[in-house]
Amino acid sequence: MSASPTEFLQGTLEVLILKTLSWGPRHGYGIAQWLEDRTDQALVIEEGSLYPALYRMERKGWIEAEWGTSELGRKAKFYALTPGGRTRLRADTAAWRAFSSAVARVLDPAESN
Amino acid sequence: MSRFQFGRRLRSVWWRPPVETEVDDEMAFHLAMRVRDLVDSGMSEAEARQEALRRLGDPAELRRRLTRLGKARDHSMQRTEWWASLVQDLRQAVRSLRKQPGFTAAAALTLAVGVGATTAIFSVLYSVVLRPLPIPEPDRLVWISRTWEGRPGGTLSVGNYADLLAGQNTLASYTAGYSAPFILGSGEQPESVRGARVTSSFFTVLGVAPALGRVFAAAEDEPGAGSVVVLSHRLWTRRFGADPAVVGQSILLNAVPHIVLGVMPARFDFFENWDELWAPAGFSTRQAADYDGSYLFHVYGRLRPGATAEQTKAAMAPTVARLREQYPDFNSSLEVHVEPLMRAVLNNAVADRIWVLFGAVGLVLLIGCVNVANLLLARGVGRARELAVRAALGAGRGRIIRQLVTENLVLAALAGLLGLGVAHLGIKLILAGAPPNLARLDQAGLDLATATFAVAVAFGSVLLFGVLPAARVAAMGIASALRDGSRAVAGGGEWLRRGLVATEVGLALVLLVGAGLLIRTAIHLGRVDPGFDPGPVLSGRISLPRVGYESWERVTQTYTRISEELAQTPGIEAAALVSQVPMGPGGNTNGLIPEGRPIEGRSAIMARLRLVTPDYFDVMRIPLRSGRAFTDDDRIGTTRVMIVSEGFAREAWPGQDPIGKRVACCEQAPDHGPMWKEVIGVAGDVRTNGPAERAELEYYLPITQTPAGAWEWLGRTMTFVVRGPQAPAALGTAVRSAIATVDPAVPVFQIATMSERLERTGAEARFNTRLLSILGAIGLGLAIGGIYSVIAFFVNRRTRELGVRMALGASAADIRRLVLRQGLGPVVVGIGVGLVGSIALTRLLSGQLRGVSATDPITLAGVTLLLLLVAAAATVLPARRATRIDATVAMREE
């Protein structure tokens, strides 16, 4: 991976969003909430980056948006994974696993064989 | 599709809610949710609101960013959608065309023939007529010539050139020059090459730089300066094997060594008969003061930016007036004409003929397009159901038209591709069959310009002729197809189809009448008497160099000897020399003043000079109408004599006997008065420019009484004519060796039999006739196809009706008559329209017609009959099928 740090982080955020949406459509706030819950607030999602990431991903065709009614009866924009997004998620997940196990091997040589 | 659905669909593409609203709504929702959660966790409302905003960072900035991203997103989605629907349409179109390979092949091939033929002729038009000459700003070039007998184009003397151009201010540069044969090389292979002596400004005026080396400088254009020469690319390639080392070397020209200074680029070879080398004119002061009869020089100039030819002419008027006063002997009738050079050099007759061909091929293309329109209509009827189903499933009228148009575009692409192939073949055929001397034709080919033209024609014709059927099919298909089956469309399209048949018959008739007229002309020309008997006569040119033949007497003596030598050569029955053979190059025209008319330019009759040895009339079998031929006794010291052509005699002395009349011409008597010559005979008219042209006025002089100066006019060049008992081409070797016994350094060139020369003059016209006939045949073929397909369609669609008629007792003959009437109706209308059209259009051909009028009734009647017969024949097959319809089966259909 020859990505710059911001691109790297952007890619991270994107794969997290894809993963979140793989359980079903969610609005932007819901995505932020879910990510915070899952990571026990360890990962604070920068809201200033979340929405731009969503718009970019929509343009790339990984997710699509539709206006619907939220659990509180308010009009909200729901995002859902497209088939393209699902393919992307699989590829990114595999890449991440390879990456993190490589990093782990370096940091903690005892655990590897 | 209901209007509501349609509207919603449109809005989803074009009228999404504005991105700003979308962003605001989404942010507002986010903030509200955050505030609610924070309040739930124990914050006050105000604190929660502040915290939520803080988490968003800079809300204004975020809003701007999202708006920008959202707009980019919408844009790219629209584009994707557009491409996706185009790809879908294309795929659909290809699928539906493949489902009907017969239709697709017929339509694409018909169009390909039209597009290919049009493109092939266009490439000829483009390379010969439209492509600009490779000269910078050719519009600024002017030709300054002397007006003779009201006709411009005469040459000027050096003195006049110098005076006229001194002090004028409308020309940026100007040049004078004259073409002359040069003898190149020596020994085994001396060759006569057409070259020019020009002033050093020649290359500046034309504005073309040499490809190799340099051109001559002003200092090299002085009398007595070293001998230098610039070669044309053609000569350099042909004679020197394109060897760059030849620049700087010395070559032998007219037996004098010349240094080769440079080589002009290939594109400088504008014309087939363009000069092949250029040497400095080197005008001496004596020449510059020469206002007399040596009018040898062509004068060209380049206008200053913004100046016009008319201004140049006006600027020269005072000088012209002065020259008339100052030199009344030679310039009393001086008139100068200035015209754009390009208008003068481009062969307008050739251009006109090519434009006519282009028009004709346009008609072929139109017939092809009409056929395709017909095919599209018929196909649309067959598809009415399919389209109706699509309409019922929600495709709008616009959508269906769009699909039909997409199909047409695919068809156009296919036809364009095939058309390029046809054009390639067509150009090859044209180049193979073309007359050799059509300037710049060799540049015809499939280049960017012609390929663009082909593609544009293919798409243009399909769009033009495909939209009407598409609109009609879409309308009918949607409105009534489901209800009425396909017959409603069939009935509704009837008038359109018959109109199309009438149109193509009319177009084919115009084409065929044109071809017919040219064929009748060709037949007529085959019967025209050229005025001489080409028989087994071989001709060729001989040129005497200046060196060794300085005196005129010696030139005359040598030619006389050559003529005697030829006459004694075994295998040659009779031999003669002439300054210019009919349909041959070279020659000179003079103004002749019959006795009794005032001695001034205005009384002169222009006539072509034939300087001949006495046997010329025998060899060529040109009949003497009265008087006698020349003999050896007509020489210097005896009465100066001439023979005139019948045409000249009629012009000079209408209704009188010309024998014994006197004519002043060609030279001055020692006392500066006119030199009189006595007419001793009248020769039959000769069509010297070919059977298609009228005979020119001519006069003959014996070589033994050659006028002073004539050898200069004639470039010391004569043409031999020898008559043998056997094939004349075989005499070439004998002629060469006979001439070599007189002087082996004399070049013999441009050898051809008289039959070949006769053949060559008509070559372009014959080629034109052949092309137009081919186009006529293609047009006829396409029209037959059109008539056939419409009748076949009629029979197909009316199977049930015909079955009913037969069931009710109609005989096979009745049915056949019905089908024939159905088919011939539009044909007769088309013939009527075509006859009117051809009477209007064949006028464009009148310049090419000989012995037949543009409205020749025989041609018109013949073509009409041909079309009627062919149309009747095209109905035979469908008619037979109609008579075999089984009534019971037909009734059950549909």
Contacts between the chains, C-beta under 8 A, distances in Angstrom:
chain1	res1	chain2	res2	distance
A	27	B	29	6.9
A	28	B	26	6.3
A	28	B	29	7.9
A	28	B	30	5.8
A	29	B	29	6.8
A	29	B	30	4.8
A	29	B	33	4.3
A	29	B	34	6.8
A	33	B	37	7.8
A	46	B	57	7.4
A	47	B	30	7.4
A	47	B	55	5.2
A	47	B	56	5.2
A	47	B	57	6.9
A	48	B	56	6.3
A	48	B	57	3.5
A	48	B	58	7.2
A	48	B	62	5.6
A	51	B	26	7.2
A	51	B	27	7.9
A	51	B	30	7.8
A	51	B	62	6.7
A	51	B	66	5.6
A	52	B	62	7.7
A	52	B	65	5.6
A	52	B	66	6.4
A	52	B	69	5.9
A	55	B	66	5.9
A	55	B	69	3.8
A	55	B	70	5.7
A	55	B	73	5.9
A	56	B	69	6.2
A	56	B	73	7.9
A	58	B	73	5.5
A	59	B	69	7.1
A	59	B	72	6.2
A	59	B	73	3.8
A	59	B	76	5.6
A	59	B	77	7.4
A	61	B	80	7.7
A	70	B	29	7.2
A	70	B	33	7.9
A	72	B	33	7.9
A	72	B	36	7.7
A	74	B	29	6.0
A	74	B	32	6.9
A	75	B	25	6.7
A	75	B	29	7.2
A	76	B	26	7.8
A	76	B	29	5.0
A	77	B	22	7.3
A	77	B	25	7.2
A	77	B	26	4.9
A	77	B	29	7.3
